[in-house]
Amino acid sequence: MPPTAPSPQQTACPFPVSSGPALNPEYAALRRGPLPRVRLPHGGDAWLVTGYQDVRTVLSDARFSIVAPRDGEQPRMRSGARAVSGLFALDPPEHSRLRSVVGRNFTPRRVDMLRGRIAELTSACLDRMEAAGPPADLVALLAAPVPPGVLCALMGVPEENHGLFEDWARLILSHEPRPDEMARKFEEFSACLREMVARRRAGPSDDIIGTMVRACDEEGRISEDELYAVAADLLSAGFLSTSDQLSVLVHALLAGPRRYTRLVERPDLIPAAIEEVLRHTPLLSAFSFPRYATEDVELGGVLVRAGEPVVPVVAAANHDPGVFPDPDRIDLDRDAAPHLAFGHGPHYCVGAQLARLELRVMTEALVSRFPRLTLAVPEERLSWRTGHLLNGLVELPVTW
C-alpha cells in the first residue's frame, strides 16, 4: 500500500509558484518523490500535486471535488476563505448548469465575431504608441486597455465603469487586501452590477449580463444569487488575466534570441509561440483552488484519504520533464502534449478560446507594425508584480 505521509524534509511550505518568468526551482525536487504534504499559510495542510498526469487527474477525476468546506479550513495562500458559490466553487452537474448559461457567449462562432473588435482596439492602441514614439510602455499602451475593453463589450459594461471593475479585480486578486478597502470596493462593485442587471430587466440585451438575466427570469436556469456570483467570477478572473498574459508573452519573445524576429519572418508560427509561452511562464504566482478527495484515492505514490485536500500546481505540471523535454527552455518548435495553462476537465477556462484569439490578434498586429521591437531597458531592470495572484509585469518598456 502507498505511504500515507511524505518524508519530513518535504513538509516545508509555502513558496511561490513563480518569481518573474521562471518557475520556482523547488518544484523540480518535489516532483521526484511521492506527493509532499505541505502546510500553506492559512487553512491547514494539503497534498501538493506537481506531476503532469497527477494534476490532470485531480482536475478531471470526479473523485476530487472543488466544493470547499464551509468551516473556513480551506488550505490557501491568504487569510480570507474563498466564496462557496459561483463557477469556481461547484462540481458538476451544478457547475455544468451555470457554465452552460455563459458558455453560449464563448462558442467558436461567437468568439470569432469579436475578431474585428479586437483588431480595432489593437490598431487604435498601436496608433497611439507609434504617434508618441519610443520608448513606450507596452503594458499601459496595449496589454492593459485591449483585453478589458473586449471583455467589457462582451459583458455589456459601460465604458465609465471600466476603472471600477479593474480596481475590484486587482483587489480581489491581491494576496492580502485590506478589509476596509475590500468592503468599500465590494459595495461599489455590487452596486454597479445591480444597476447593470436592472437595466437588462428594463430593456433586454444580447450581452452576457443580458443572457444571464434571461436565464434567471425567463428560463429559470439560475437563481438570482447565482447570477451575481457568476458575473462576479467572470469580471474578477477575466478582467486582468489576458492583459498579464500578453505582457508575459511579449517579454518572452523579446528576451530570447531571435524569437520575436522569427515571428516577424514567420507570422504563421504565432499560434505555436503563444501555446509555448502559455506552457512555460506561469500566469498564477500562487496555487490554484484545492480539491477534496471524496473517497480514498492512490495518487502520486501516496494514499489520499477521503476528505483530504490536494492542491494542483498547474505551472509545475507544465514543466514536467517526462512530458515536456527540457521544460525550462522556450521552444517555438515544440511538439508536445497539451499544456494545462487553461486548466483541464469540467473547470477548463470558459474564456480560453477568446484569450487565444486576443493574444493572436494583438501579436500579429505588433510584429507587423513594429518588426524591430526590442526591450528598452536591460532585463534586470524589469519590474514583475508582487503581492498578487497573477504573475505579470508592472511595466514593459520597449523601443523600435
Buried (B, 14 or more C-beta within 10 A) or exposed (E): EEEEEBEEEBEEBBEBBBBBBEBBEBBBEBBEBBBBBBBBBBBEBBBBBBBBBBBBBBBBBEBBBBBBBEEEBBBBBBEBBBEBBBBBBBBEEEBEBBBEBBBEBBEEEBBEEBEEBBBEBBEEBBEEBBEEEBBBBBBBBBBBBBBBBBBBBBBBBEEEBBEBBBBBBBBBBBBEBEEEEBEEBBEBBEEBBEEBBEBBEEEBBEBBBBBBBBBBBEEEBBEEEBBBBBBBBBBBBBBBBBBBBBBBBBBBBBBBEEBBBBBBEEBEBBBBBBBBBBBBBBBBBBBBBBBBBBEEBEBBEBBBEEEBBBBBBBBBBBBBEEBBEEBEEBBBEBEBBEBBBBBBBBBEBBBBBBBBBBBBBBBBBBBEBBEEBEBBBEEEEBEBBEEBBBBBBEBBBBBB
